[in-house]
């Protein structure tokens, strides 16, 4: 156990508490494979208590003025900022990402809370002109009700803060099932809301067996909205369950983002931005560029530049100042990435750098570049979610668009070109919820964030994000 890493409790009805049955789950530092602490493991009795708390929290919060919600949220954001070093340390210890990335994520979390706080004061309705004299037609926005939210381990704060802030801003209560692999930084985020004096029951936090929790909460009559971030496979199961019980749903699922470098691109800019974004968080990012499609004129130079960057990237413990890429977050990712690489190689791909687990302690994997990757290899079809970059040449616009849109994913897509005509054409052609051209401009809180096709539906950014937690009610009234 380390002094700086806290054990994590559940938060239900205003209290931090152990699970009713006293069960816990171990938390492992992915850089050392050591058990650094534990998290309380909720069972049905704890979930029942959380549901009851969310019901009573909702009754209070939905009647709290938007101005008061704003004030509480702004205070939560300030607390998060003031605790950044402590929280970022916790995040690096449990998740593995470099400390600077953990710090950036925490500070951006505060920006997200601030932004939703502002939005909470702007959830306007409207008046629709009536056809008859004496009739008033109003459209009002009301909070949807208690929310069940499920967030993953890759961004323990960023994934949770979008859901918690959206729900709280709209006047909902929430039960968050946080990530069991990285529980303490997520709990530290919630503590900022609680210490900002959010009423008891508005925000509740549980951990446990994901399927046990989702199968209990989603059908429950208290829950009115379901929001999930994670894999497409799990998202489809949860959306089906929510559909069977007619619950509002937001699904932020996996991606397999094409990154196209056209003939007239600034290759230096493309290389700089794409390499940095490929290996950020060891590639465990849903909007990470993952299929690199490079015009044949630049192919050799791009491959050389990418390989050079990858082979010189300092990989190590995230607490080491020199580290630019930490370990994968858990052992399942090591198995998955080894599987992708061996499958591609068995089908004829070439490894230019990396391809192996690094060392025999910690879940480190070498930054990897592969070429000549057959289209039927798994990495060209399944979300890689790791530090492996497959690079392919192309010569023809229509063919590269067909490849970009070939998969069922549609989360993010990238292109580099100096031509306004090509930029417009590719912006229109991508089947993707988000498109970024000549830079990496995705995931700012004021801009929409979400996918199409198998990458899900709904948005967790922009003005659409708070709408996800609001019902629209129409009231028409005639004078008596
Ligand atoms: P996984 O599919 O088992 O789990 C993904 C996430 O969903 C985890 O947070 C997990 O706790 C949760 N989950 C799993 N089953 C659930 C259920 N029945 N009910 C509620 N929540 C459930 O895989 P994993 O090994 O944890 O992660 C690997 C894959 O997950 C990656 O390949 C990637 O596609 C996806 N993923 C996506 C994101 C994202 O930001 N979209 C984040 C993390 C993981």
Boltz pocket constraint, residues with backbone or C-beta under 6 A from the ligand:
constraints:
  - pocket:
      binder: B
      contacts: [[A, 150], [A, 151], [A, 152], [A, 153], [A, 154], [A, 178], [A, 179], [A, 180], [A, 210], [A, 211], [A, 212], [A, 214], [A, 215], [A, 229], [A, 230], [A, 231], [A, 232], [A, 233], [A, 234], [A, 238], [A, 252], [A, 253], [A, 254], [A, 255], [A, 284], [A, 285], [A, 286], [A, 332], [A, 333], [A, 383], [A, 384], [A, 385]]
      max_distance: 6.0
